[in-house]
Structure formats: structure tokens, C-alpha cells
Amino acid sequence: MKCLNKPKVIKNPLILSEIDYYRLLSTIQYEKQRGKISSQRLNRLRHRLKDINLYPIRWFPVDVVSMNSFFELTVSGAARYVCRLVYPEEANFKQRQISVFSSLGMRILGRRTGDTLRSGKLRIGKILYQPELYDRSD
């Protein structure tokens, strides 16, 4: 039996809705069968999904990037781009639709407004549209 000296501390755990979590697991399985995305990349996303905070839709925070969210991405503090986080089949670089399976997409998923990425060069701005807000049944 292994004994750990220090508990594992997760810095900035991902925040996901239950729906996104299960859809992503399903998409990982589908992409594995298709064979168009490397198994290393699929395993990387699967590993990121292990340490998350799951929220039911009705309690999902409004300042978190979820699947199909439109959000502002600020580059080096100046240029702002409106982007959308999408599944691989919808990815389109010219239209700023970022695949969740890309390195950038994996970093963005589950992050909050104001979080910085890539050594502070990228920052998540306002969430302009979040599907979870419209899927709530209050």
C-alpha cells in the first residue's frame, strides 16, 4: 500500500456542467474509434477530466467557459477576439471556433472570466453567450 506524504492539491480545477462532462467522455470514445485524433491528445483530455468540479446546469456559474460558449479572448493585453469553444467537427480557425481537443481548447475549457493562459499572454474576457444559461429549467 502506498502512503502519500502530502495530499494532492489541484490548482484551479476545471468547472464543468454535467452535460458537458458526459458529452466529452462520449466524444473522446467516438474520436478514439474514428482514429483521426491522436490517442495522446485524447488521453490528455481524459486526464484533465479527472480533476474537475461538476455542476448541475441550474447551478452552473455564469462566468465559466463551457462547450459552445462565446467568449472574448484577449491576446497580450491588447487585441480582443470573440471565440467559441466547440467539438472537433465544428472547429474552424478562421471563424475562431476552437476545438476542445486542441491545446488551447483544453486550457480554456472550464476556466473563468479573468483567468490567464500561456504565461499570461492570453486572458479570458467576458462570457458573451453560455448555453447553460438557456438550458436551465427554473
N, C-alpha and C positions, 0 to 999 in steps of 0.2 A: 504494500500500500504506500502510495506517495503522500508525503506531507508537505504542504506548501508553507513557507515561512511568512509570505505576505499575500494578502488577498489580491486578486486581480482587480485593478482599478481601470475602469473604462472611461477615457476622456471623451466627452461629447458623444454619448451613444446616439445612434440613429433613432429617429422617431418615425414610425410608420403606422399607417392605418391598417387594420386587419385585412381589409380588401386588397390593398397594395401588396402586403406580405404574401398572401396566398396566391395572388396572380403572378408575382415574381417567382415564387417557387415553381409554379406551373410552367412559366415561360422558360425558366432555366432547364427544366426537364425536356420541354419541347425543343429548345435550341440544342441540347445535348444529342437528341435523336437526329436532328437535321444535320448536325456536324459542320455548320457554317461559322460558328464561333468557337474559338479555341477552348479546350477543356480547362486550361489555366485561367482564362478570363471568367469562365462560368464558376469555377471553384472560388475565385476571388470574391465574386458577388455573393455566392452561397456563404462564404466565411463571414462577410460583412453582415449578413442577415442573422447571424447567430447572436450577436450582442446588440439587441435593439429594445426599444420601448414600444410596445404595441398599444394602440389606442382604438377604441371603437369610434366609428365615424362621428357620432354625436358629440364626442369629447375631443376630437382632433384639434390641435392648436392651429390657429389661423395664420401663424407666421412661419409655417414649416413647408418646405418644398416637397410635394407628393407627386406621384405619377400624373402626368398630363397637366401639371401646374404651369402657368405662365408666370414668369418672374423676371426681374431686372438682374443683370449680371454686370457689375462694374469692373472694368479692367484698369489696373494701375491707378485707381482713384479718379480717372477722368472719363473715359469712354463708357457709355451705358448701352447695353443691348438687351432687348426683350427676347427671352429664350423660353423654350418649352422642353420639359423632360418627358421623353417618350420611350415606348418599347422599340426594339431594334428595327422592326419592319417599317416604322414611321420616320426613322431618323433621316434628317436632311440638313447637311451642314449649311447650305446657302440660306435656308429658311430658319436657321438657328433652332432646329429641333434636335436636341441632344439625346442620344441613346443612353439608357440607363446602364448598358453594358460597356460603354466607353469609360476610360479612366476618369474623365471629367464628370460624366453622369453618375458614376459610383460615388464620387466625392460630394456631389450636390444632393443626392437623394437623402431626405430626412434631415437636412440642415435648416437652420433658422435664419430669418432676416438678420443681416449684420454679420453673419459668420464669414470668416475669410478662408480662402483656399489657396493652394500653391504658394506658400511662403508669403502670404499677404498680397499677392498681385491681383487676385480675384476676390470680389466680395459679393455676397448675395444681397440684392436690394429688396425692394418691395415685392410682395407676392401680389400679382395682378389678377390672377384667377386661380382658384383652388377647387377642384371638383368636389372634394369632401364637403364644402360649404353648401353645395347644391344637392347633395345626396342625403342630407340629414332629414330625418323624419321626426321633427319636434312636436 
